[in-house]
Amino acid sequence: MLPGRSLRRPSDEVINMDVSTNPSVPHVEFFPPPHKPRGPSRWIGWVTDDHRQLVRFWPVVQNMVVQDLRVRYQRSMLGFFWTLLHPILMMTTLTIVFSQLLVIKREDYAIYLFAGMVPWNFFSGTVNDSAFSIIHNEALIRKIFLPKLIFPLTRLLINLTTFVLSMVALFILMKPLGVRFTPQLLLLPVAIALLSGFTLGLGLIVATTNTFFRDCGHLVSVILQAWYFMTPIIYESTNLPPWRLWANPAYPFIKLFQVILSEGKWPDPSLFLAAAGIATVSLGIGYVAFKCHEDKFVFRL
């Protein structure tokens, strides 16, 4: 032992852990988490962030759409031609059956049926697929970061591609069936955009609900089947009272396609306003419901 040094055990040393006097320990102040904005500012933040994320991950969305369509028609001799052939075969079958059973005397019944059936198939197919869009991508959600909004959006784009190709099949049939091309066909992109907004809104609602309550996905198909027969697609709207027509949210959208394609007339402005209003409400409610529960999805998978 050196002179002037006293032997001290480590236990006798006093270690100063006071963060206010010990310069080696950083001074940390504990405050409640910052207040999250509410109201319109919060929604604007959601929309801005989602727009930025969708632009960033847009190649992922494109790849998912292409891969799904490629797998769907893999090892098929006709491939994508089924998107043209399937609606034609369905229209032919339904025209023969319902024109005989319902004794419909309408000359352009085939086009009338096609004009309502193809938009409805797009609508019901997207809503059905969206119900399971989060659950079926559980492994991907747990593995890497992806905006969860892209999964319902991908299902919409896949069915929208099929929908557009089916409309091509309709244009091919219009001339042989004696239907002339009219300037009103220029309104089809507007009708498709309104129907897409309405469909995406409902898709976001069922995707959110089915993630928390798995029975919802099975109920959706039953509800859509009943909804199909409540909508004037295989029969004319003149057979129903007006209040039953306007109580059906899908009616303005289906009617738009029927007026443009089958009747060749300019739709009434009130029809456009009704479709735009319903699409806006559906998309707004669906988006807010989805975003409010988005962070909880991973705990429910």
N, C-alpha and C positions, 0 to 999 in steps of 0.2 A: 504494500500500500504506500502511495506517495505521501509525503508530509503535507499536512494542511487539507487533506482530502478525508472526508468521512464516508464510511460505507453505508449506502442507503439501498434499501430493497425497492424493487419496482413498485411494490404495493404502497410504499410510503409517498410516492410521488403524486402530486395533485395535478390532474389533467384538467385544464380549463376548457370546457366545451361550450362556453357562452359565445354564441355567434356574434354578439354585439362587441366583444372585446378581443376575440381570437381572429386575427387577420387572415389566417389560413383557411377559415371556413367562410364561404360566400354568404353575404347577407341576403336572406330570402324572406320576402313578405308574402303572407298567405291571404289572398282575397277571394271572395266568391267568383265563380266563372263570369265572364262578361255577359251582359244582358243581350240576348238574341233579339234582333229586330222583329217586330210583328207587323201585321197588316200588309199594305201594298209594297212597302220596302222589302219585306221578306220575300214576297212573291217575285218581285223584280230580280232579287238576288238569285233565287232559284232558277228563273228563266235564263238569266245571263250565264250562270255557271253551267247549266245544262247545255246551252248553245255552244259554249266553249268546249265542253267535254265531248259533245257529239261531233263537232268538227275534228277534234283530235282523234277520236276513235271511229271515224267514218269508214276507213278501210276495213276495220273489223266487221262493221255492219254489212258492208258489201260482200266480204268473204263469207259471212254466215248465210246470207241470202243465196249466193251462188252455190255454196256447198249443199244447202238444203234442196234447191231445185235440181242439182245434179244427182244427188242421191235418190230423189223421188222418182226420177225417170231412168235410173241406172239399169242396164241390161234390158231395156225395153226397145223393141224394134222401131217403134214410131217416135220414141223420145218425146221431145217438146210438142210434137204434133198432136199428142193427146190433149193438150190444152185447147186445141182447136176442135178436135174430133169429139171430145167428151160432151161439151155443151150442145153440140149439134145433135148427137145421139139422144141426149136427155130431152131436148126440145122436141125432137121427132116423136119420141115415146109418149111424153106428156101431152102433146098436141093430139095424138090419135086417141089416147085414153080419155082425156077430159072432154074433148069435143064430142065423144060418143056418150060418156056418162052424164055430163052436165048439159048436153044438147045445146052447146054454145053455137050460135049462128054467125058469130063475128067472122068476117072474111080474113082479117089480118090477125087471127088469134095466135098463130105461130109467133109472129113478131111481138105481139102483146105479151105473150107468155115469156118469151126470151128476154124482153126488156125488163121484166120484173124478176125473173128467176136468177139471172146472172148477177145483178147487184146484191140480191139477197144471199146468194152463195158466198159472195165476197164478205158480206157483213157477218153472217153466222159463222163462217169458217174462221175469220179473224178473231171473233169474240171467244169461240171455243178454244182456239190455240192459245190465246192470250191468258186464259185462265190457268194454264199449266206452264206458262213461259218462264216463270221464276223457279218453280219446283224442278222442272226438267233440266235446268242449268245450275243445279245445286253445286256440282263438283267444280264448275268453272268459277262460280261466285266465291267459293271457299278458297280457291287456289290463287287467283290473281284479282287485281282491282279492275273492274269494268263498271261503267255507269249502268245501274240496273234498268234504267229507262230503255236501253237499247234492246232488251229482250222482247217486250211487247211491241216495240217499234219494228223489230225484225220480222215478227209474225205478220204485222200489217203489210210490210213491203213484199213479203213472199206472196201473200194472197192478192195483193194489188197487181203484181206481175201477171199472175194467172187471170185476174179480172180483165186486165187490158188486152191480153191475148184472146180471151173469150169474146171481147168486143170486136176484135178483128174478124173472128168467125162470124159474128153477126153481120158485119159489113159485107162479107163474102156472100151471105145468104140473102141480103136485101134485094139485090137485083133479080135473082131468079124468082123470088117471091112477089115481085112486082111492086116493091116499095122504092120510092124515089128518094134520092138524096136531097135534103133541104138545108137552107142556111141555119136552121135551128140546131143542127148537129154541132155547130161551133160552141154551143153551150155545154156540151158533154164534159169537157175538163172542169168546168165550174161545178157541175153536179157530182162528179167523181171526187173533187176536193171536199165538198160539203159532206158527202157520205163518209169519206175517210176520216174527217174530224170527228163526226158522230161515232164512228166505229172505234177509233183510237181511245176516245173518252171512256166508252163502256169497257173496252179491253183493259184499260188501266184499273178500272174499278174491280172487275172480276179477278184480275191478276193479284191485286192487293188482298181482296177478301179470301180467295182460295189459298193464299199463302198462310193465312191464320186459321181458316176453317176449311179443311180439305173436302167437306161435303159440298161446298159451293160449286166445285168443278163439275160434279155429277148433276147438280140441279140446273146448271146453265144450259146443257144440251136439251133437257126436258122443257125448260122455259122457251128456248128458241124454237123448238118444234111446235109448241102451242102458238107461239107468236107468229110463226110462218102461216098457219091456217087462219089467223085473225087478220092477216094483211092481204089486201086484194091483189094477189099475184096470179092465182089460177082461176079466179073469177073476177068479174068487173066490179068496180067500186059503186056503181049505180044500184047494186043490190043491198047496200048497207045504208043506214041513216047517217047523216053528216056528223052527229056527235060521236058515233063509234069510230068514224074515220079519223077525226082530228084528235081523239083520245089516244090514238096509236102513234107513238113517236116516230116509228119507221115509215109511216104513210107518206109524209111529204117527200122523202127521198125516193121512194119507189115510184111515186106519182110523177116526179120530175123526169125520170128515165122513160116512163110510159108515154108521157106527153111528147117528149122530144123524139123518141125513136118510133113509136107506134102511130101516134096521131100526127106527127110532123107539124106541130103548132108551137107558137111561143108560149112558154108557161106563164101563168098568172104571176104578177109580182108578189102577191101574198104568199104564193107557194115557195118562192125563193126566200122571202123573209122568214117564213116559218122554219124552213130547213136550216137557214143560217142561225136563227136563234136557238134551235134545239141543238145544233152542232156545237155552238159556243158554250152553252150550259153544260152539255155532256163532257166536252173536252176540259172545261174549267174545273168541274167537280172531280173528274177522274184524275187530273193532274195534281190537284191539291191533296186528294186522298192518298195518291201514290207517294208523293213527296213527304207527307206527314208520317208515313210508316216505313219509309225506305230503309232507314237505319236499323229497323227491328227485323228485317227479313232474315238476316243471317242467323238470328237466334231461333227462328221458326222452321228452319230447314233441317 
